[in-house]
Amino acid sequence: MKTAIRSKRSIGVTALALLAGAIAMLLVAGPGPQAAKASSHREAPLIATDPTADNTDLYAFVSPDRPDTVTVVANYIPFEEPAGGPNFFNFDPSALYTIHIDNNGDGRDDVAYN
């Protein structure tokens, strides 16, 4: 009889320890990575007053026609739908559009496109 009681207690203690360990792991690891979302478009107060400097998206991918190169596409000036043309904003000649690319993972740009 005592053996059966001890077994139930040890099972309860083990289950409680496993539960506490799982909760601790969740607290340390966090909920994990979240799904990527689209970039923001003019929600920041200062950029709303300067739409020609507002960068929206940046795409980088291996070029389909030359696998030894990377294609980089940058979008600026959000909320321009095809139906809104032909009066689209132009690039601002007084704005500096720069894309910094790090080729070796040292956190410093190896190439900069202006």
C-alpha positions as CSV (number, residue, x, y, z in Angstrom):
1,M,0.0,0.0,0.0
2,K,2.8,2.4,0.9
3,T,4.5,1.6,-2.4
4,A,1.4,2.6,-4.4
5,I,1.1,5.9,-2.5
6,R,4.8,6.7,-3.1
7,S,4.4,5.9,-6.8
8,K,1.5,8.3,-7.1
9,R,3.5,10.9,-5.3
10,S,6.6,10.4,-7.4
11,I,4.5,10.6,-10.5
12,G,2.9,13.8,-9.3
13,V,6.3,15.3,-8.4
14,T,7.7,14.3,-11.8
15,A,4.8,15.7,-13.7
16,L,5.0,19.0,-11.7
17,A,8.8,19.2,-12.3
18,L,8.2,18.6,-16.1
19,L,5.5,21.3,-16.2
20,A,7.8,23.7,-14.3
21,G,10.6,23.0,-16.7
22,A,8.4,23.5,-19.7
23,I,7.2,26.8,-18.4
24,A,10.7,27.9,-17.6
25,M,11.8,27.1,-21.1
26,L,9.0,29.1,-22.6
27,L,9.9,32.1,-20.4
28,V,13.6,31.8,-21.4
29,A,13.1,31.0,-25.1
30,G,10.1,33.3,-25.6
31,P,7.3,32.6,-28.1
32,G,9.8,32.1,-30.9
33,P,10.1,34.0,-34.2
34,Q,7.0,35.7,-35.6
35,A,5.9,35.6,-39.2
36,A,7.3,38.4,-41.4
37,K,5.0,41.2,-42.3
38,A,5.0,43.8,-45.0
39,S,7.0,46.9,-44.4
40,S,5.5,50.0,-42.9
41,H,4.3,52.8,-45.0
42,R,4.1,56.3,-43.7
43,E,3.1,55.6,-40.1
44,A,6.0,57.5,-38.6
45,P,5.1,61.2,-38.0
46,L,8.3,62.6,-39.4
47,I,8.4,60.5,-42.6
48,A,4.8,61.4,-43.3
49,T,5.9,64.9,-44.1
50,D,8.6,63.7,-46.5
51,P,7.1,61.0,-48.7
52,T,9.8,61.1,-51.3
53,A,12.4,59.9,-48.7
54,D,10.1,57.1,-47.4
55,N,11.6,53.7,-48.2
56,T,9.0,51.0,-48.3
57,D,10.5,47.6,-49.3
58,L,13.8,46.2,-50.2
59,Y,14.1,42.9,-52.0
60,A,17.4,40.9,-52.6
61,F,17.5,37.6,-54.4
62,V,19.8,35.5,-56.6
63,S,19.5,36.7,-60.1
64,P,17.6,34.1,-62.2
65,D,19.6,34.8,-65.3
66,R,23.0,35.0,-63.5
67,P,23.2,32.8,-60.4
68,D,26.6,34.3,-59.4
69,T,25.0,37.7,-58.9
70,V,22.3,39.2,-56.6
71,T,19.5,41.5,-57.7
72,V,18.5,44.3,-55.3
73,V,15.3,46.2,-55.7
74,A,14.3,49.1,-53.5
75,N,10.9,50.8,-53.4
76,Y,10.3,54.3,-52.2
77,I,7.3,56.6,-51.9
78,P,4.5,54.4,-50.6
79,F,0.8,54.3,-51.5
80,E,1.2,54.8,-55.2
81,E,-1.4,52.6,-56.9
82,P,-1.6,52.2,-60.6
83,A,-5.0,54.0,-60.7
84,G,-3.3,57.0,-59.1
85,G,-1.1,57.8,-62.1
86,P,0.2,59.5,-64.0
87,N,0.9,62.1,-61.2
88,F,3.3,60.0,-59.2
89,F,5.9,61.5,-56.9
90,N,9.4,61.7,-58.4
91,F,12.7,60.9,-56.6
92,D,13.8,63.9,-54.7
93,P,17.1,65.3,-56.1
94,S,17.9,66.6,-52.6
95,A,17.4,63.2,-50.8
96,L,20.2,60.7,-50.5
97,Y,19.0,57.2,-51.3
98,T,21.7,54.7,-50.1
99,I,21.6,50.9,-49.9
100,H,24.4,49.4,-47.8
101,I,25.4,45.8,-48.4
102,D,27.5,43.6,-46.1
103,N,29.0,40.7,-48.0
104,N,30.9,39.0,-45.2
105,G,28.8,39.4,-42.1
106,D,31.0,41.8,-40.2
107,G,28.3,44.4,-39.8
108,R,30.0,46.9,-42.0
109,D,29.0,47.7,-45.6
110,D,31.2,46.3,-48.3
111,V,29.2,48.0,-51.1
112,A,27.1,51.1,-50.9
113,Y,24.7,52.2,-53.7
114,N,23.7,55.8,-53.9
